[in-house]
Amino acid sequence: MNAMSEVTAEMPQAKPTSLKFEIGARTLATIQRALVRLPLTLDEARADRLPVLPQLPREAHGYVVTSLPEHLVPGLVKASGDMLPFVRQRYTRYFTEFGIGFDAWWNGLSSNARQGIKRKAKKIAAESGGELDVRAFREAHELEAFHDVARRISLRTYQERLLGSGLPDSAEFIATMLAQGAAGQVRAWLLYIAGEPAAYLYCPVIEGGVVIYAYVGHDPAFNDLSPGAVLQLEAMRDLFEEGTFARFDFTEGEGQHKRQFATGGVDCVDLFLLRPSLANRVTMAALGGFNRGVAGVKALVKRAGLEKAAKKVRRG
């Protein structure tokens, strides 16, 4: 592990960040803090080095570092001058290496995964006259048409309604999309079922030939057909066949399809580092106590469920 390099001179911008008291997807309360965000790329996470913490502006309460390899947490806390650490979430940052080729990748999936995806694809194809209707987009003029259709799908997704993370429709995003498309730095797909747009996938391409899993969604009317998994498979097939990219980055967060399709992963955390003020100490203690309480209740519920199931087995 390399030593931490000097703090950069450029002053970053602190942005309002919500520290949430959550039970599942439900947020009970939030505390706002002005934090400097330091998102690590996949290559940075895989490099296994401490990131450089930029100098904090006076108004900032601390940092939020995302995709930090978990074993680097103690070193980063020490390098920060022993700021107050709080792990917001743990996950594996999954990726797929394109260099192994499609056949090796496909055969590397579990037999259950392959059979399940084949079955879903066959069912969708049957709904569409016997063939999958997957349409790919990459040029700027194509992406305009893609965005119009994908945005209408996005409005109906849980990502849009519950998380506010659907496909953006701001002028800034569209201008960036078109510029990236003109530079060959976007790949996007739509899946139609029986002539109706059912799912979309939007992936920018960054330096180093890394394809980013940026925006994805499907119309909940097609939930029983699993259109997202089928579209992901066809997108992976296209990317492997194109042969110009290094890897696919499934980005932050867990997901069954990410585990199924990945060839590797890095165990990561999203880490808050707050200045050691009294207010921040109270905030961290409250968050920590709340999360431990939630985890304890979940463990009790799980244990009660297991005991109930065991009693049924014994009675049977």
HELIX and SHEET records of a PDB file:
HELIX    1   1 LEU A   42  ALA A   47  1                                   6    
HELIX    2   2 GLU A   70  LEU A   72  5                                   3    
HELIX    3   3 VAL A   73  ALA A   79  1                                   7    
HELIX    4   4 PHE A   98  ILE A  100  5                                   3    
HELIX    5   5 PHE A  102  GLY A  108  1                                   7    
HELIX    6   6 SER A  111  GLU A  127  1                                  17    
HELIX    7   7 ALA A  140  SER A  154  1                                  15    
HELIX    8   8 TYR A  158  ARG A  161  1                                   4    
HELIX    9   9 ALA A  171  ALA A  182  1                                  12    
HELIX   10  10 PRO A  220  LEU A  225  5                                   6    
HELIX   11  11 PRO A  227  GLU A  242  1                                  16    
HELIX   12  12 GLN A  256  PHE A  261  1                                   6    
HELIX   13  13 LEU A  278  ARG A  315  1                                  38    
SHEET    1   A10 LYS A  15  ILE A  23  0                                        
SHEET    2   A10 ARG A  26  PRO A  39 -1                                        
SHEET    3   A10 GLY A  62  PRO A  69  1                                        
SHEET    4   A10 GLY A 264  LEU A 274 -1                                        
SHEET    5   A10 LEU A  84  GLU A  97 -1                                        
SHEET    6   A10 ARG A 247  ASP A 249 -1                                        
SHEET    7   A10 VAL A 210  ILE A 212  1                                        
SHEET    8   A10 GLU A 196  ILE A 206 -1                                        
SHEET    9   A10 VAL A 186  ILE A 193 -1                                        
SHEET   10   A10 ASP A 133  PHE A 137 -1                                        
SHEET    1   B 9 LYS A  15  ILE A  23  0                                        
SHEET    2   B 9 ARG A  26  PRO A  39 -1                                        
SHEET    3   B 9 GLY A  62  PRO A  69  1                                        
SHEET    4   B 9 GLY A 264  LEU A 274 -1                                        
SHEET    5   B 9 LEU A  84  GLU A  97 -1                                        
SHEET    6   B 9 ARG A 247  ASP A 249 -1                                        
SHEET    7   B 9 VAL A 210  ILE A 212  1                                        
SHEET    8   B 9 GLU A 196  ILE A 206 -1                                        
SHEET    9   B 9 TYR A 215  HIS A 218 -1                                        
END                                                                             
